[in-house]
Amino acid sequence: MKKLFTFFACVLFAHAVKANVAASFAMAAMQQDTNVTAPELQAPVSIYNNVIFKRRLDSIQKEVPLDYNGYVQAYIDLYSRRKDDMGRMLGLSRYYFPIYEKAFADAGIPDEIKYLSIVESALNPNAISKVGAAGPWQFMSETAKIYGLAMTEYVDERRDPVQASNAAAAYLKDAYLQFGDWLLAIASYNCGKSNVEHALERTGAHDYWSIRDQLPPETRGYVPAFIAVNYVMKYHRIHYITPQTASLAILTDTVMVNKFVSLSRVAQALGMPLKDLSTLNPSYRQQIVNGSANNLRKIVVPKMDKQQNDIVHTAINDITAPVRPLRPMQYAMIAPPPPVTPARPMMPARAVQQAVVTNGAPPVAPTTHVTKKGETMASIATMYNVKVEQVMQWNKQLGSNANLPLLPGLTVNIGNS
């Protein structure tokens, strides 16, 4: 299964890779070439980055290890610079992630693996690689058949978010049962189980990082990219990435049909653009729903009231009757969450004169503290006679463990939020 994540790298590091990329990471293209080999990315990791980014990843880690190193840092840098693209992902995720979460919960797959779909397809159900992998989870046709996805003249279930997510969950579950490690299971999703198995045999190791150099070049960046996407999606505000509105209906209904009907007729009955209805139903290759008495097909539509429901069912049941929608359909698009004002840049201590009062506590004269060996946020709070919760609020970038020793030389804000 060839992946979209490599495109990120080629945009930023085009001087390192000669690739013919026909589409941008954005979802503008209906067909995208995802078969691009990325250079191996590794960024230098300073003591400061090692503390800050590792703490942040540790604080969001659940079941899947979110290890931190220079390879992960390189992809964090890469994704965090592409603010518009990641803003689109945040908007689209409000529609797609509930679908993925249900499929993964039903199969016992860790919820955080849903972020892998961003690495795979940029949440584009119409993404297609040069070698033929398709859909939000980028299934090759052979693998798709193994996991029960139908591909016919009329339908390609690899593009169906629900069906493809169920298949992806089944694959990942099989891979985890085989390897006993989620990062290895994720790596196998990119390069195949046999490649991972052979790398384990050659090295005698049991974890991804130990066999990384034995895997195909693309897979060496695939797992770091997955970890980086977890980070950027969780900490997007810190990097001034703003969620964008997605042109998808936030509330939907499902209409089951037992005959052939065109999506254009249903769109006309709903009074909505065909492209918006097609986005909700990406698996129909010819924009024709091939329902039958023995094989009902579903059409996902925006939430309908009774009158709209009657009009749609009339249009479907009598395909010769003219369609006269009651009115153009109004439906709520997926809007981004309310904006949060970004934290103010840290002010130099010498420029701060005004005392800060928090939660009725005595005034705190804003200043900064440079850590020494063995100090924690709790010990620093005691030193300055402030509450440890205040110190943690002023220094969110240092993590959520007040008793974890800090590295020497870090700047801790006192009174500066």
Order of alpha helices (4+ residues) and beta strands (2+ residues): alpha-alpha-alpha-alpha-alpha-alpha-alpha-alpha-alpha-alpha-alpha-beta-beta-beta-alpha-alpha-beta-beta-alpha-beta-beta-alpha-alpha-beta
